[in-house]
Amino acid sequence: MFKMIKKNIFNRIFINQCYFKIYDKIFFFNNPNSLIKNGYLIYDKKFTFENIDFDKYLDYSNYDFVMHRRKIEFQDLKKIYKNLYEIGIASLLKNYLGNKIFAYDNSILTLGNNVSNNDSMQPHHDSKSRRIKIYIWLNNKNLNTHPLYYLKKSHKKIKIWKNSQQTRFPYLNEEIFEKIYGEKGEIILFDTHGIHSHFKTTTVPRSVIELTFEPFGFFNRLNKKNIKGEIKRLNLIDLDQLILN
Protein backbone atom coordinates (compact mmCIF):
# COMPACT_ATOMS: atom_id res chain seq x y z
CA MET A 1 0.00 0.00 0.00
CA PHE A 2 2.74 2.45 1.00
CA LYS A 3 4.75 1.59 -2.12
CA MET A 4 1.72 2.32 -4.31
CA ILE A 5 1.12 5.68 -2.60
CA LYS A 6 4.80 6.57 -2.89
CA LYS A 7 4.85 5.65 -6.60
CA ASN A 8 1.68 7.53 -7.51
CA ILE A 9 1.86 10.57 -5.21
CA PHE A 10 5.28 11.07 -3.62
CA ASN A 11 7.20 11.29 -6.86
CA ARG A 12 8.71 14.18 -8.77
CA ILE A 13 6.19 14.05 -11.64
CA PHE A 14 3.11 14.37 -9.42
CA ILE A 15 4.71 16.96 -7.13
CA ASN A 16 5.73 18.98 -10.21
CA GLN A 17 2.09 19.18 -11.33
CA CYS A 18 0.92 20.25 -7.87
CA TYR A 19 3.69 22.83 -7.64
CA PHE A 20 2.78 24.51 -10.92
CA LYS A 21 -0.94 24.42 -10.10
CA ILE A 22 -0.21 26.50 -7.00
CA TYR A 23 2.29 28.65 -8.94
CA ASP A 24 -0.34 29.53 -11.55
CA LYS A 25 -2.93 30.48 -8.95
CA ILE A 26 -0.49 32.80 -7.18
CA PHE A 27 1.07 34.54 -10.17
CA PHE A 28 -1.67 34.39 -12.81
CA PHE A 29 -4.92 34.48 -10.82
CA ASN A 30 -5.87 37.98 -11.93
CA ASN A 31 -4.36 37.87 -15.42
CA PRO A 32 -4.30 34.37 -16.91
CA ASN A 33 -3.12 34.34 -20.53
CA SER A 34 -3.96 31.83 -23.23
CA LEU A 35 -0.87 29.77 -22.44
CA ILE A 36 -2.02 29.29 -18.85
CA LYS A 37 -5.69 28.69 -19.72
CA ASN A 38 -5.47 26.67 -22.92
CA GLY A 39 -1.91 25.34 -23.08
CA TYR A 40 -0.92 27.25 -26.21
CA LEU A 41 -0.50 30.83 -27.34
CA ILE A 42 -0.25 32.52 -30.72
CA TYR A 43 2.06 35.41 -29.94
CA ASP A 44 0.92 38.91 -30.86
CA LYS A 45 4.23 39.88 -32.49
CA LYS A 46 5.90 38.23 -35.44
CA PHE A 47 9.48 37.10 -35.89
CA THR A 48 11.61 39.25 -38.22
CA PHE A 49 13.90 37.49 -40.67
CA GLU A 50 16.62 40.14 -40.90
CA ASN A 51 20.28 39.09 -41.20
CA ILE A 52 19.62 35.32 -41.21
CA ASP A 53 19.88 33.16 -44.30
CA PHE A 54 17.29 30.42 -43.81
CA ASP A 55 17.58 29.11 -47.38
CA LYS A 56 20.53 26.91 -46.38
CA TYR A 57 18.30 25.08 -43.91
CA LEU A 58 15.44 24.66 -46.39
CA ASP A 59 17.39 23.44 -49.42
CA TYR A 60 16.13 19.90 -50.08
CA SER A 61 16.53 18.04 -53.40
CA ASN A 62 13.42 16.02 -52.48
CA TYR A 63 10.98 15.64 -49.60
CA ASP A 64 10.81 11.87 -49.44
CA PHE A 65 10.53 11.74 -45.64
CA VAL A 66 8.03 12.27 -42.84
CA MET A 67 10.13 14.82 -40.96
CA HIS A 68 13.71 16.02 -40.91
CA ARG A 69 15.65 18.33 -38.61
CA ARG A 70 18.66 20.51 -39.32
CA LYS A 71 20.59 22.04 -36.45
CA ILE A 72 20.78 25.83 -36.49
CA GLU A 73 24.30 27.23 -36.56
CA PHE A 74 25.21 28.98 -33.31
CA GLN A 75 25.72 32.41 -34.89
CA ASP A 76 22.22 32.20 -36.39
CA LEU A 77 20.84 30.87 -33.13
CA LYS A 78 22.11 33.94 -31.28
CA LYS A 79 20.34 36.20 -33.78
CA ILE A 80 17.10 34.26 -33.37
CA TYR A 81 17.22 34.53 -29.59
CA LYS A 82 18.10 38.22 -29.76
CA ASN A 83 14.96 38.79 -31.80
CA LEU A 84 12.84 36.78 -29.38
CA TYR A 85 14.28 38.67 -26.41
CA GLU A 86 13.49 42.02 -28.00
CA ILE A 87 9.84 41.16 -28.57
CA GLY A 88 9.30 39.84 -25.03
CA ILE A 89 9.38 36.06 -25.50
CA ALA A 90 12.09 35.51 -22.87
CA SER A 91 9.99 37.27 -20.22
CA LEU A 92 6.96 35.20 -21.14
CA LEU A 93 8.98 31.99 -20.83
CA LYS A 94 10.34 32.95 -17.41
CA ASN A 95 6.88 33.89 -16.18
CA TYR A 96 5.59 30.46 -17.17
CA LEU A 97 8.56 28.21 -16.37
CA GLY A 98 10.62 30.09 -13.77
CA ASN A 99 13.92 31.95 -13.90
CA LYS A 100 16.27 29.03 -14.59
CA ILE A 101 15.55 27.60 -18.05
CA PHE A 102 17.49 25.45 -20.47
CA ALA A 103 16.97 25.57 -24.25
CA TYR A 104 17.47 22.73 -26.69
CA ASP A 105 16.43 21.23 -30.05
CA ASN A 106 17.29 24.59 -31.70
CA SER A 107 16.63 23.26 -35.17
CA ILE A 108 14.68 23.72 -38.38
CA LEU A 109 11.94 21.09 -38.49
CA THR A 110 10.67 20.25 -41.97
CA LEU A 111 7.74 17.95 -42.69
CA GLY A 112 8.04 16.15 -46.02
CA ASN A 113 5.83 14.29 -48.48
CA ASN A 114 5.35 11.06 -46.55
CA VAL A 115 2.35 10.35 -44.34
CA SER A 116 2.61 8.76 -40.89
CA ASN A 117 0.63 7.69 -37.83
CA ASN A 118 3.61 6.53 -35.77
CA ASP A 119 5.85 7.96 -33.07
CA SER A 120 5.26 11.71 -32.70
CA MET A 121 2.74 11.74 -35.55
CA GLN A 122 -0.08 10.68 -33.25
CA PRO A 123 -1.76 12.40 -30.30
CA HIS A 124 0.62 12.37 -27.34
CA HIS A 125 2.17 14.36 -24.55
CA ASP A 126 5.92 14.54 -24.11
CA SER A 127 6.20 13.03 -20.60
CA LYS A 128 8.48 15.87 -19.45
CA SER A 129 5.92 17.72 -17.26
CA ARG A 130 5.74 21.48 -17.83
CA ARG A 131 7.83 22.40 -20.86
CA ILE A 132 7.43 24.88 -23.71
CA LYS A 133 8.04 24.33 -27.38
CA ILE A 134 8.10 27.24 -29.83
CA TYR A 135 7.33 26.96 -33.52
CA ILE A 136 8.16 29.89 -35.78
CA TRP A 137 6.58 29.38 -39.19
CA LEU A 138 8.94 29.70 -42.15
CA ASN A 139 6.33 29.30 -44.91
CA ASN A 140 3.25 31.22 -45.94
CA LYS A 141 -0.01 29.93 -44.49
CA ASN A 142 -1.25 26.87 -46.40
CA LEU A 143 -4.27 24.86 -45.25
CA ASN A 144 -2.99 21.88 -47.24
CA THR A 145 -0.02 21.45 -44.89
CA HIS A 146 0.01 19.54 -41.61
CA PRO A 147 -1.14 21.86 -38.79
CA LEU A 148 -0.12 21.89 -35.17
CA TYR A 149 -2.85 19.94 -33.39
CA TYR A 150 -3.45 20.84 -29.74
CA LEU A 151 -6.08 19.58 -27.31
CA LYS A 152 -7.04 22.71 -25.45
CA LYS A 153 -6.65 22.62 -21.64
CA SER A 154 -5.29 19.06 -21.64
CA HIS A 155 -2.06 20.36 -20.06
CA LYS A 156 -3.98 20.75 -16.79
CA LYS A 157 -5.51 17.27 -16.74
CA ILE A 158 -2.53 14.90 -16.99
CA LYS A 159 -1.10 14.10 -13.55
CA ILE A 160 0.65 10.75 -13.74
CA TRP A 161 1.61 8.02 -16.22
CA LYS A 162 3.31 4.66 -15.79
CA ASN A 163 4.93 4.12 -19.19
CA SER A 164 5.28 5.61 -22.67
CA GLN A 165 2.16 3.82 -23.90
CA GLN A 166 0.09 5.89 -21.47
CA THR A 167 1.40 9.08 -23.10
CA ARG A 168 -0.07 8.09 -26.52
CA PHE A 169 -3.71 8.66 -27.49
CA PRO A 170 -4.21 7.37 -31.05
CA TYR A 171 -7.94 6.85 -30.45
CA LEU A 172 -8.68 10.59 -30.07
CA ASN A 173 -10.62 12.10 -32.98
CA GLU A 174 -8.86 15.01 -34.65
CA GLU A 175 -12.08 17.03 -34.56
CA ILE A 176 -11.64 17.75 -30.84
CA PHE A 177 -8.22 19.35 -31.43
CA GLU A 178 -7.38 22.94 -32.25
CA LYS A 179 -5.73 23.08 -35.69
CA ILE A 180 -3.12 25.81 -35.92
CA TYR A 181 -1.83 26.92 -39.32
CA GLY A 182 0.80 29.61 -38.89
CA GLU A 183 1.49 32.62 -41.06
CA LYS A 184 5.11 33.17 -42.04
CA GLY A 185 6.92 34.64 -39.04
CA GLU A 186 4.11 33.74 -36.64
CA ILE A 187 5.25 32.43 -33.25
CA ILE A 188 3.34 29.61 -31.56
CA LEU A 189 4.13 28.58 -27.99
CA PHE A 190 2.65 25.40 -26.53
CA ASP A 191 3.06 23.36 -23.38
CA THR A 192 4.20 19.88 -24.43
CA HIS A 193 2.59 18.44 -21.28
CA GLY A 194 -0.72 18.90 -23.08
CA ILE A 195 -1.88 16.44 -25.74
CA HIS A 196 -0.74 17.55 -29.17
CA SER A 197 -0.09 16.30 -32.71
CA HIS A 198 -2.15 13.91 -34.83
CA PHE A 199 -1.78 11.58 -37.81
CA LYS A 200 0.08 13.16 -40.72
CA THR A 201 -2.15 12.71 -43.78
CA THR A 202 -0.92 15.65 -45.85
CA THR A 203 1.95 15.57 -48.34
CA VAL A 204 2.69 19.27 -48.75
CA PRO A 205 6.01 20.22 -47.06
CA ARG A 206 6.31 22.94 -44.45
CA SER A 207 9.07 24.14 -42.10
CA VAL A 208 9.32 25.79 -38.70
CA ILE A 209 12.03 26.94 -36.34
CA GLU A 210 11.74 24.51 -33.41
CA LEU A 211 12.93 25.62 -29.97
CA THR A 212 12.32 23.75 -26.70
CA PHE A 213 12.48 25.19 -23.17
CA GLU A 214 12.52 23.27 -19.91
CA PRO A 215 12.77 24.57 -16.34
CA PHE A 216 15.47 23.57 -13.88
CA GLY A 217 14.77 23.08 -10.18
CA PHE A 218 14.10 20.67 -7.34
CA PHE A 219 10.54 19.87 -8.45
CA ASN A 220 11.40 19.64 -12.16
CA ARG A 221 12.63 16.85 -14.42
CA LEU A 222 15.87 18.81 -14.83
CA ASN A 223 17.44 18.99 -11.38
CA LYS A 224 20.81 18.72 -9.63
CA LYS A 225 20.85 14.93 -9.84
CA ASN A 226 20.68 14.69 -13.63
CA ILE A 227 21.62 18.08 -15.08
CA LYS A 228 25.21 17.21 -16.05
CA GLY A 229 24.12 14.13 -17.96
CA GLU A 230 21.19 15.92 -19.62
CA ILE A 231 23.38 18.84 -20.72
CA LYS A 232 25.59 16.36 -22.53
CA ARG A 233 22.74 14.21 -23.90
CA LEU A 234 20.49 17.00 -25.16
CA ASN A 235 23.06 19.76 -25.70
CA LEU A 236 21.22 22.00 -23.26
CA ILE A 237 22.06 25.71 -23.30
CA ASP A 238 21.20 28.10 -20.48
CA LEU A 239 18.59 30.54 -21.83
CA ASP A 240 20.38 33.50 -20.25
CA GLN A 241 23.54 32.57 -22.16
CA LEU A 242 21.62 32.86 -25.43
CA ILE A 243 19.81 36.11 -24.74
CA LEU A 244 22.24 38.11 -22.57
CA ASN A 245 25.76 37.36 -23.86
CORHUBEL-V289294 format. One record per residue. N is the residue number from 1. NEAR is the number of other C-alpha atoms within 10 Angstrom. Layout:
# CORHUBEL-V289294
n=[N | N]
near=[NEAR | NEAR]
This chain:
# CORHUBEL-V289294
n=[1 | 2 | 3 | 4 | 5 | 6 | 7 | 8 | 9 | 10 | 11 | 12 | 13 | 14 | 15 | 16 | 17 | 18 | 19 | 20 | 21 | 22 | 23 | 24 | 25 | 26 | 27 | 28 | 29 | 30 | 31 | 32 | 33 | 34 | 35 | 36 | 37 | 38 | 39 | 40 | 41 | 42 | 43 | 44 | 45 | 46 | 47 | 48 | 49 | 50 | 51 | 52 | 53 | 54 | 55 | 56 | 57 | 58 | 59 | 60 | 61 | 62 | 63 | 64 | 65 | 66 | 67 | 68 | 69 | 70 | 71 | 72 | 73 | 74 | 75 | 76 | 77 | 78 | 79 | 80 | 81 | 82 | 83 | 84 | 85 | 86 | 87 | 88 | 89 | 90 | 91 | 92 | 93 | 94 | 95 | 96 | 97 | 98 | 99 | 100 | 101 | 102 | 103 | 104 | 105 | 106 | 107 | 108 | 109 | 110 | 111 | 112 | 113 | 114 | 115 | 116 | 117 | 118 | 119 | 120 | 121 | 122 | 123 | 124 | 125 | 126 | 127 | 128 | 129 | 130 | 131 | 132 | 133 | 134 | 135 | 136 | 137 | 138 | 139 | 140 | 141 | 142 | 143 | 144 | 145 | 146 | 147 | 148 | 149 | 150 | 151 | 152 | 153 | 154 | 155 | 156 | 157 | 158 | 159 | 160 | 161 | 162 | 163 | 164 | 165 | 166 | 167 | 168 | 169 | 170 | 171 | 172 | 173 | 174 | 175 | 176 | 177 | 178 | 179 | 180 | 181 | 182 | 183 | 184 | 185 | 186 | 187 | 188 | 189 | 190 | 191 | 192 | 193 | 194 | 195 | 196 | 197 | 198 | 199 | 200 | 201 | 202 | 203 | 204 | 205 | 206 | 207 | 208 | 209 | 210 | 211 | 212 | 213 | 214 | 215 | 216 | 217 | 218 | 219 | 220 | 221 | 222 | 223 | 224 | 225 | 226 | 227 | 228 | 229 | 230 | 231 | 232 | 233 | 234 | 235 | 236 | 237 | 238 | 239 | 240 | 241 | 242 | 243 | 244 | 245]
near=[6 | 7 | 9 | 9 | 10 | 10 | 15 | 17 | 14 | 12 | 13 | 16 | 22 | 18 | 17 | 18 | 22 | 13 | 13 | 18 | 12 | 11 | 15 | 15 | 12 | 10 | 12 | 15 | 11 | 8 | 9 | 13 | 13 | 16 | 20 | 19 | 16 | 19 | 24 | 25 | 17 | 17 | 16 | 9 | 13 | 18 | 17 | 14 | 14 | 9 | 9 | 13 | 10 | 14 | 8 | 10 | 17 | 16 | 8 | 11 | 6 | 8 | 16 | 15 | 15 | 16 | 18 | 14 | 17 | 16 | 14 | 19 | 11 | 11 | 9 | 14 | 17 | 17 | 17 | 22 | 20 | 17 | 19 | 19 | 16 | 11 | 17 | 12 | 19 | 19 | 15 | 14 | 19 | 15 | 13 | 20 | 20 | 15 | 16 | 13 | 21 | 20 | 22 | 18 | 20 | 23 | 19 | 22 | 24 | 22 | 23 | 22 | 19 | 16 | 19 | 17 | 13 | 12 | 10 | 16 | 18 | 22 | 26 | 25 | 23 | 17 | 20 | 13 | 25 | 23 | 22 | 22 | 18 | 22 | 22 | 22 | 24 | 22 | 15 | 14 | 16 | 15 | 13 | 13 | 19 | 23 | 19 | 17 | 21 | 27 | 22 | 19 | 18 | 18 | 26 | 18 | 11 | 17 | 16 | 18 | 13 | 9 | 9 | 11 | 9 | 12 | 18 | 19 | 16 | 16 | 8 | 15 | 10 | 17 | 9 | 11 | 18 | 16 | 18 | 14 | 19 | 22 | 15 | 19 | 20 | 22 | 22 | 21 | 22 | 24 | 29 | 26 | 24 | 27 | 27 | 28 | 25 | 26 | 18 | 20 | 15 | 17 | 18 | 16 | 20 | 22 | 23 | 23 | 23 | 22 | 19 | 20 | 25 | 25 | 25 | 19 | 16 | 12 | 18 | 22 | 21 | 20 | 14 | 11 | 10 | 10 | 15 | 12 | 12 | 13 | 16 | 9 | 9 | 11 | 13 | 21 | 16 | 16 | 21 | 15 | 12 | 18 | 18 | 10 | 7]
